[in-house]
Amino acid sequence: MDQQLGVLGTPGVSFVALVIIGGFAGWIAGMVTGRRHWLFTNILIGVCGSWLGSQFAQLAGVQLVGKWSHFLAALVGSIVILFIWQALRPQNQRGPGGPPN
């Protein structure tokens, strides 16, 4: 019971830190892949990317310690999510009232 409760499989990272890390990771991943998103979408992509990146790290046998390693895992996971999203979404589809994604 001495272990700190983690959010979405990321022990040692609080919910607020996960949202901040996820927001930055989603935003940078969007810049890397050339996709623009709103703040909420960046956070959502980053949080999901954090979970995915943590799973990748666990499969590779890499232990995530500290905020920077969680950020790097979130960034890698977010980039993977955006590449998959880009591959599955038709290129000529536009967002609501915005430029093509």
Wavefront OBJ file of the C-alpha trace (Angstrom):
o trace
v 0.000 0.000 0.000
v 3.076 2.245 0.005
v 3.018 2.554 -3.774
v 1.815 5.791 -5.299
v -1.352 5.386 -7.325
v -0.709 5.845 -11.032
v -3.015 7.057 -13.755
v -3.486 4.922 -16.886
v -0.631 2.596 -16.050
v 1.850 5.361 -15.295
v 2.839 4.968 -11.633
v 4.466 8.002 -10.086
v 2.695 10.463 -12.412
v -0.273 12.398 -11.048
v -3.364 13.174 -13.104
v -2.389 16.845 -13.510
v 1.130 15.905 -14.633
v -0.344 13.352 -17.042
v -2.590 16.026 -18.606
v 0.312 18.487 -18.929
v 2.703 15.861 -20.313
v -0.044 14.577 -22.621
v -0.834 18.063 -23.886
v 2.782 18.809 -24.756
v 3.354 15.355 -26.231
v 0.208 15.592 -28.372
v 1.151 19.093 -29.554
v 4.730 18.123 -30.483
v 3.522 14.899 -32.127
v 1.104 16.998 -34.193
v 3.995 19.226 -35.276
v 6.136 16.185 -36.167
v 3.378 14.576 -38.244
v 2.121 17.846 -39.734
v -1.322 17.558 -38.080
v -2.932 20.494 -36.291
v -5.357 19.876 -33.443
v -7.163 21.760 -30.716
v -5.932 21.763 -27.133
v -8.367 19.077 -25.942
v -7.446 16.827 -28.872
v -3.730 17.306 -28.152
v -4.295 16.315 -24.528
v -6.385 13.297 -25.510
v -3.827 12.128 -28.074
v -1.003 12.696 -25.581
v -2.712 10.799 -22.751
v -3.536 7.887 -25.067
v 0.000 8.119 -26.443
v 1.353 7.993 -22.901
v -0.477 4.742 -22.276
v 0.641 3.306 -25.633
v 4.235 4.456 -25.113
v 4.257 2.917 -21.634
v 3.058 -0.371 -23.123
v 5.811 -0.213 -25.783
v 8.412 0.464 -23.068
v 7.140 -2.443 -21.003
v 7.308 -4.762 -24.037
v 10.863 -3.591 -24.725
v 11.838 -4.090 -21.079
v 12.538 -0.380 -20.523
v 11.644 1.033 -17.118
v 10.136 4.528 -17.155
v 11.497 6.575 -14.266
v 10.850 10.292 -13.948
v 8.811 12.810 -15.873
v 11.170 13.007 -18.875
v 11.004 9.300 -19.611
v 7.201 9.423 -19.340
v 7.197 12.435 -21.665
v 9.351 10.588 -24.200
v 7.066 7.537 -24.007
v 4.017 9.791 -24.446
v 5.631 11.495 -27.436
v 6.496 8.200 -29.150
v 3.025 6.808 -28.459
v 1.363 10.009 -29.695
v 3.334 9.968 -32.935
v 2.345 6.331 -33.508
v -1.325 7.176 -32.847
v -1.237 10.106 -35.281
v 0.444 8.031 -38.002
v -2.200 5.330 -37.586
v -4.939 7.996 -37.603
v -3.437 9.504 -40.764
v -3.306 6.089 -42.467
v -6.920 5.246 -41.607
v -8.482 8.616 -42.379
v -9.150 9.569 -46.024
v -6.887 12.406 -47.169
v -9.648 14.494 -48.773
v -11.757 14.640 -45.588
v -11.962 18.049 -43.913
v -12.630 18.874 -40.317
v -15.671 20.955 -39.375
v -15.077 24.336 -40.983
v -11.314 23.997 -40.945
v -8.471 23.302 -43.321
v -7.706 19.735 -44.402
v -6.006 17.699 -41.686
l 1 2 3 4 5 6 7 8 9 10 11 12 13 14 15 16 17 18 19 20 21 22 23 24 25 26 27 28 29 30 31 32 33 34 35 36 37 38 39 40 41 42 43 44 45 46 47 48 49 50 51 52 53 54 55 56 57 58 59 60 61 62 63 64 65 66 67 68 69 70 71 72 73 74 75 76 77 78 79 80 81 82 83 84 85 86 87 88 89 90 91 92 93 94 95 96 97 98 99 100 101
